[in-house]
Amino acid sequence: MIISPKIRGFICTTAHPEGCAAHVQEQIDYVRSQPRLANPPKNVLVIGASTGYGLASRIVPAFGGGAATVGVFFEKEGTEKKTGSAGWYNTAAFHEAARREGLYARSFNGDAFSHALKKEVIEAIRADLGQVDLVVYSLASPRREDPDTGEVYRSVLKPTREIYRERTLNTDNARIEPVEIPPATEEEIAQTVKVMGGEDWQLWINALGEAGVLADGFRTVAYSYIGPKITWPVYTDGTIGRAKGDLEATARAMNETFGENTAVVSVNKALVTQASSAIPVVPLYISLLYRIMKEKGLHEGCIEQIKRLFATRLDPARPRQLDDHGRIRIDDWEMREDVQAEVAGKWPAITTENLYEITDFAGYQKEFLKLFGFGLPGVDYDAETSPVREIPVS
């Protein structure tokens, strides 16, 4: 079939296998163009490994340091009549590149929240690698089934204090529109924390530790975001922020159990990802931020950001650079005073009419399509292709 993008709201319902492969190769090529990691991890487990920051966190140690990687994700395989998910095609491309490079790679497609999948991953690590020395937790999901009770929890994107009124960007028609979001109930806050907080991260580390597959001196990192005051009501001070606060509390608890600086939360930059596209106001902010950071020569995509994280913040030979809350701040370029001053100064002036002039919404749209394998150079999008791609998932 000929595969074209079909966009519905903040998601693209199709993905292009050759395009996704080209996007993965683009990231691998960037990592190879940079100095190799000085002290790379040897065996890495990435939970949420198929897109965005998680995918980059698999590519960087593998192709920048020769690490063996185990990836966990929940993705949809393509059929002869329907495309698979971008994450499926990304992983297929990663495996093929790893095979050519002689790198160990093993993947698990299923419910990362379940005890059964944790057990399956642990057994594979024990059999193939013995132990892992880095665990990256980069899971983003709208729902979670409690592995003990079977109860299903669902996350929401809402403020927690009062009605949030701002302007947002309707990415379907490139129009600036008002948005009004009512505050979450206590039940919605609690459910969001259950889905996006630190409980499952803790369960993974506990299970790995009890099974003896964590190397001495292992480290684990989970990803978070803070952002500017413009988005605080719906993010940092909202339901997601409550969940991220729980994530940080989990890191502190794990450090008490496993040793200081074993677990850390990395606050990353705002980027075009499937998760960020769903958050009101954030696409407009990212469009403006991209314009400003590109003009200042500070812009990073997922792969550049994660390469810098591994090279400068996760290198065990370097002193840990942490903020007052014990977090890594790899969002430091985004949050520079001059960058945020320009964001604050230009924000009120953005209208539908000058959107492309003041912001880099064109760049946002390009990056969004690339997430699903569209708009990559060298890919013939008019050619027939099969949506079926095999990957050796366990």
C-alpha positions as semicolon CSV with decimal commas, in nm:
position;residue;x (nm);y (nm);z (nm)
1;M;0,000;0,000;0,000
2;I;0,093;0,367;-0,028
3;I;0,112;0,509;0,326
4;S;0,026;0,872;0,391
5;P;-0,013;1,062;0,718
6;K;-0,362;1,063;0,867
7;I;-0,372;1,310;1,153
8;R;-0,648;1,317;1,411
9;G;-0,602;1,574;1,685
10;F;-0,265;1,524;1,853
11;I;-0,201;1,182;1,702
12;C;-0,115;1,044;1,360
13;T;-0,302;0,718;1,302
14;T;-0,058;0,589;1,040
15;A;0,318;0,535;1,040
16;H;0,563;0,477;0,756
17;P;0,807;0,187;0,807
18;E;1,082;0,318;0,577
19;G;1,035;0,668;0,715
20;C;1,064;0,549;1,074
21;A;1,376;0,356;0,979
22;A;1,522;0,671;0,823
23;H;1,442;0,867;1,141
24;V;1,615;0,606;1,357
25;Q;1,916;0,605;1,124
26;E;1,929;0,983;1,142
27;Q;1,961;0,959;1,519
28;I;2,222;0,683;1,499
29;D;2,423;0,890;1,253
30;Y;2,417;1,186;1,491
31;V;2,545;0,974;1,780
32;R;2,821;0,831;1,563
33;S;2,925;1,184;1,459
34;Q;2,987;1,276;1,824
35;P;3,267;1,164;2,057
36;R;3,200;0,821;2,208
37;L;3,082;0,809;2,566
38;A;3,384;0,814;2,796
39;N;3,239;0,575;3,056
40;P;2,934;0,412;2,899
41;P;2,709;0,165;3,077
42;K;2,757;-0,193;2,966
43;N;2,406;-0,334;2,992
44;V;2,103;-0,103;2,976
45;L;1,734;-0,169;3,040
46;V;1,502;0,096;2,892
47;I;1,140;0,082;3,004
48;G;0,944;0,275;2,741
49;A;1,205;0,227;2,469
50;S;1,026;0,274;2,137
51;T;0,978;0,648;2,084
52;G;1,103;0,989;2,194
53;Y;1,334;1,010;2,493
54;G;1,313;0,636;2,557
55;L;1,423;0,546;2,204
56;A;1,706;0,799;2,223
57;S;1,808;0,648;2,557
58;R;1,854;0,315;2,381
59;I;2,034;0,454;2,077
60;V;2,288;0,664;2,270
61;P;2,445;0,393;2,491
62;A;2,428;0,135;2,212
63;F;2,580;0,333;1,927
64;G;2,773;0,578;2,142
65;G;2,920;0,324;2,382
66;G;2,862;-0,028;2,252
67;A;2,612;-0,116;2,525
68;A;2,385;-0,417;2,520
69;T;2,025;-0,299;2,548
70;V;1,694;-0,445;2,657
71;G;1,384;-0,252;2,554
72;V;1,031;-0,271;2,696
73;F;0,731;-0,111;2,525
74;F;0,371;-0,158;2,419
75;E;0,334;-0,114;2,043
76;K;0,111;-0,231;1,759
77;E;0,241;-0,460;1,485
78;G;0,144;-0,383;1,127
79;T;-0,069;-0,609;0,911
80;E;-0,112;-0,633;0,534
81;K;-0,411;-0,396;0,560
82;K;-0,311;-0,159;0,838
83;T;0,007;0,011;0,948
84;G;0,171;-0,065;1,277
85;S;0,264;0,203;1,529
86;A;0,568;0,422;1,485
87;G;0,727;0,263;1,792
88;W;0,703;-0,080;1,632
89;Y;0,880;0,038;1,319
90;N;1,137;0,233;1,522
91;T;1,223;-0,081;1,715
92;A;1,245;-0,292;1,399
93;A;1,492;-0,039;1,256
94;F;1,690;-0,028;1,581
95;H;1,723;-0,406;1,586
96;E;1,840;-0,417;1,226
97;A;2,101;-0,146;1,291
98;A;2,215;-0,322;1,610
99;R;2,246;-0,652;1,420
100;R;2,468;-0,490;1,156
101;E;2,682;-0,341;1,431
102;G;2,707;-0,666;1,625
103;L;2,529;-0,517;1,927
104;Y;2,312;-0,719;2,162
105;A;1,947;-0,606;2,155
106;R;1,639;-0,775;2,295
107;S;1,287;-0,634;2,312
108;F;0,965;-0,708;2,499
109;N;0,629;-0,587;2,374
110;G;0,359;-0,594;2,640
111;D;0,220;-0,444;2,958
112;A;0,521;-0,300;3,142
113;F;0,304;-0,250;3,451
114;S;0,241;-0,624;3,488
115;H;0,432;-0,863;3,714
116;A;0,440;-1,117;3,430
117;L;0,637;-0,896;3,192
118;K;0,876;-0,790;3,467
119;K;0,945;-1,157;3,537
120;E;1,000;-1,231;3,168
121;V;1,246;-0,942;3,131
122;I;1,432;-1,045;3,446
123;E;1,471;-1,402;3,322
124;A;1,611;-1,276;2,991
125;I;1,858;-1,044;3,163
126;R;1,975;-1,327;3,390
127;A;2,017;-1,567;3,097
128;D;2,175;-1,332;2,845
129;L;2,353;-1,054;3,037
130;G;2,368;-1,155;3,399
131;Q;2,301;-0,804;3,525
132;V;2,223;-0,450;3,407
133;D;2,408;-0,143;3,530
134;L;2,163;0,124;3,407
135;V;1,783;0,128;3,413
136;V;1,605;0,408;3,226
137;Y;1,239;0,461;3,311
138;S;1,071;0,651;3,027
139;L;0,720;0,512;3,032
140;A;0,428;0,732;2,924
141;S;0,080;0,584;2,936
142;P;-0,273;0,720;2,980
143;R;-0,379;0,419;3,188
144;R;-0,239;0,158;3,421
145;E;-0,377;-0,165;3,558
146;D;-0,264;-0,234;3,913
147;P;-0,075;-0,565;3,893
148;D;-0,203;-0,678;4,234
149;T;-0,567;-0,567;4,238
150;G;-0,651;-0,546;3,868
151;E;-0,798;-0,199;3,920
152;V;-0,751;0,031;3,620
153;Y;-0,634;0,388;3,677
154;R;-0,649;0,670;3,420
155;S;-0,447;0,990;3,410
156;V;-0,583;1,336;3,326
157;L;-0,424;1,663;3,215
158;K;-0,582;1,916;3,446
159;P;-0,493;2,194;3,690
160;T;-0,536;2,117;4,059
161;R;-0,626;2,455;4,205
162;E;-0,865;2,653;3,987
163;I;-0,994;2,682;3,632
164;Y;-0,704;2,730;3,391
165;R;-0,763;2,983;3,116
166;E;-0,501;3,042;2,849
167;R;-0,452;3,039;2,477
168;T;-0,359;2,723;2,297
169;L;-0,268;2,620;1,945
170;N;-0,513;2,409;1,749
171;T;-0,256;2,211;1,550
172;D;-0,522;2,084;1,308
173;N;-0,599;2,428;1,164
174;A;-0,306;2,641;1,291
175;R;-0,536;2,869;1,490
176;I;-0,483;3,029;1,829
177;E;-0,785;2,949;2,043
178;P;-0,882;3,001;2,406
179;V;-0,872;2,699;2,631
180;E;-1,046;2,654;2,964
181;I;-0,973;2,350;3,179
182;P;-1,158;2,281;3,504
183;P;-0,958;2,168;3,806
184;A;-0,917;1,798;3,873
185;T;-1,098;1,622;4,153
186;E;-0,899;1,455;4,429
187;E;-0,984;1,120;4,272
188;E;-0,846;1,232;3,933
189;I;-0,528;1,356;4,099
190;A;-0,483;1,026;4,282
191;Q;-0,541;0,825;3,965
192;T;-0,290;1,035;3,769
193;V;-0,028;0,976;4,038
194;K;-0,098;0,601;4,021
195;V;-0,040;0,602;3,644
196;M;0,244;0,853;3,604
197;G;0,406;0,861;3,947
198;G;0,693;0,653;4,079
199;E;0,514;0,339;4,195
200;D;0,585;0,130;3,887
201;W;0,945;0,257;3,866
202;Q;0,990;0,139;4,225
203;L;0,830;-0,198;4,143
204;W;1,070;-0,249;3,853
205;I;1,379;-0,171;4,061
206;N;1,258;-0,382;4,353
207;A;1,190;-0,678;4,125
208;L;1,525;-0,646;3,949
209;G;1,705;-0,611;4,282
210;E;1,532;-0,907;4,445
211;A;1,620;-1,119;4,141
212;G;1,986;-1,023;4,168
213;V;2,011;-0,877;3,818
214;L;2,119;-0,527;3,922
215;A;2,495;-0,478;3,905
216;D;2,686;-0,333;4,200
217;G;2,676;0,044;4,170
218;F;2,388;0,036;3,923
219;R;2,208;0,360;3,844
220;T;1,854;0,438;3,740
221;V;1,705;0,752;3,586
222;A;1,347;0,861;3,519
223;Y;1,242;1,158;3,308
224;S;1,041;1,464;3,406
225;Y;0,966;1,819;3,296
226;I;0,909;2,153;3,467
227;G;0,883;2,420;3,197
228;P;0,792;2,790;3,216
229;K;0,535;2,959;3,436
230;I;0,299;2,980;3,136
231;T;0,240;2,605;3,153
232;W;0,272;2,555;3,529
233;P;-0,104;2,552;3,606
234;V;-0,166;2,258;3,372
235;Y;0,171;2,087;3,414
236;T;0,403;2,156;3,708
237;D;0,119;2,263;3,940
238;G;-0,131;2,032;3,769
239;T;-0,207;1,664;3,790
240;I;0,107;1,569;3,598
241;G;0,314;1,778;3,836
242;R;0,169;1,586;4,129
243;A;0,273;1,264;3,959
244;K;0,622;1,397;3,889
245;G;0,651;1,501;4,253
246;D;0,576;1,141;4,344
247;L;0,845;1,034;4,097
248;E;1,099;1,250;4,280
249;A;0,990;1,113;4,618
250;T;1,038;0,763;4,478
251;A;1,393;0,848;4,372
252;R;1,472;0,967;4,725
253;A;1,326;0,647;4,873
254;M;1,531;0,429;4,637
255;N;1,847;0,618;4,727
256;E;1,787;0,534;5,091
257;T;1,757;0,167;4,998
258;F;2,024;0,128;4,730
259;G;2,268;0,408;4,807
260;E;2,301;0,781;4,749
261;N;2,265;0,897;4,386
262;T;2,157;0,552;4,267
263;A;1,824;0,693;4,148
264;V;1,779;1,034;3,992
265;V;1,512;1,227;3,805
266;S;1,627;1,412;3,496
267;V;1,430;1,724;3,407
268;N;1,444;1,739;3,028
269;K;1,369;2,002;2,766
270;A;1,029;2,059;2,605
271;L;1,027;1,867;2,278
272;V;0,779;1,748;2,018
273;T;0,679;1,402;2,134
274;Q;0,356;1,205;2,121
275;A;0,306;1,280;2,491
276;S;0,377;1,655;2,479
277;S;0,148;1,705;2,180
278;A;-0,149;1,608;2,396
279;I;-0,095;1,876;2,661
280;P;-0,293;2,201;2,612
281;V;-0,079;2,516;2,558
282;V;0,243;2,313;2,525
283;P;0,246;2,290;2,140
284;L;0,222;2,670;2,120
285;Y;0,497;2,711;2,378
286;I;0,722;2,460;2,199
287;S;0,668;2,637;1,867
288;L;0,782;2,966;2,019
289;L;1,065;2,804;2,215
290;Y;1,201;2,633;1,903
291;R;1,218;2,965;1,718
292;I;1,406;3,135;2,002
293;M;1,647;2,850;2,076
294;K;1,728;2,794;1,709
295;E;1,808;3,163;1,669
296;K;2,041;3,141;1,969
297;G;2,204;2,817;1,849
298;L;2,076;2,629;2,154
299;H;1,817;2,396;2,002
300;E;1,832;2,024;2,074
301;G;1,609;1,740;1,962
302;C;1,558;1,417;2,157
303;I;1,880;1,255;2,043
304;E;2,098;1,564;2,104
305;Q;1,947;1,611;2,449
306;I;1,997;1,249;2,555
307;K;2,350;1,238;2,413
308;R;2,436;1,541;2,629
309;L;2,265;1,380;2,927
310;F;2,468;1,060;2,899
311;A;2,794;1,238;2,822
312;T;2,781;1,511;3,087
313;R;2,533;1,410;3,359
314;L;2,525;1,029;3,371
315;D;2,898;0,971;3,334
316;P;2,994;0,799;3,663
317;A;3,341;0,953;3,651
318;R;3,200;1,306;3,663
319;P;3,066;1,476;3,977
320;R;2,688;1,470;3,983
321;Q;2,540;1,808;3,882
322;L;2,212;1,828;4,072
323;D;1,978;2,111;4,165
324;D;1,853;2,188;4,517
325;H;1,593;1,913;4,483
326;G;1,846;1,649;4,378
327;R;1,743;1,653;4,012
328;I;1,949;1,661;3,695
329;R;1,863;1,975;3,497
330;I;1,932;1,900;3,133
331;D;1,663;2,161;3,058
332;D;1,923;2,422;3,153
333;W;1,944;2,574;2,804
334;E;1,566;2,601;2,774
335;M;1,538;2,769;3,113
336;R;1,817;3,022;3,057
337;E;1,706;3,369;3,164
338;D;1,752;3,521;2,818
339;V;1,552;3,242;2,652
340;Q;1,261;3,262;2,896
341;A;1,262;3,642;2,884
342;E;1,206;3,626;2,509
343;V;0,932;3,366;2,553
344;A;0,753;3,589;2,804
345;G;0,798;3,897;2,584
346;K;0,667;3,741;2,264
347;W;0,393;3,520;2,408
348;P;0,121;3,791;2,430
349;A;0,187;3,902;2,072
350;I;0,118;3,565;1,906
351;T;-0,196;3,554;1,692
352;T;-0,330;3,320;1,429
353;E;-0,222;3,570;1,164
354;N;0,142;3,599;1,275
355;L;0,187;3,244;1,405
356;Y;0,439;3,141;1,140
357;E;0,622;3,473;1,168
358;I;0,675;3,477;1,544
359;T;0,702;3,104;1,615
360;D;0,852;2,799;1,450
361;F;0,522;2,618;1,408
362;A;0,647;2,498;1,069
363;G;0,935;2,329;1,253
364;Y;0,690;2,186;1,507
365;Q;0,479;2,035;1,229
366;K;0,786;1,887;1,061
367;E;0,907;1,728;1,384
368;F;0,559;1,596;1,461
369;L;0,538;1,419;1,124
370;K;0,888;1,276;1,168
371;L;0,767;1,100;1,483
372;F;0,556;0,882;1,252
373;G;0,813;0,846;0,976
374;F;0,693;1,119;0,739
375;G;0,895;1,397;0,578
376;L;1,231;1,218;0,592
377;P;1,473;1,282;0,304
378;G;1,547;0,991;0,076
379;V;1,216;0,814;0,137
380;D;0,984;0,763;-0,160
381;Y;0,642;0,824;-0,006
382;D;0,468;0,762;-0,338
383;A;0,598;0,406;-0,357
384;E;0,408;0,098;-0,253
385;T;0,537;-0,059;0,070
386;S;0,436;-0,336;0,306
387;P;0,321;-0,234;0,656
388;V;0,456;-0,562;0,794
389;R;0,793;-0,550;0,968
390;E;0,930;-0,830;1,182
391;I;1,121;-0,763;1,501
392;P;1,247;-1,029;1,742
393;V;1,032;-0,933;2,042
394;S;1,017;-1,178;2,328
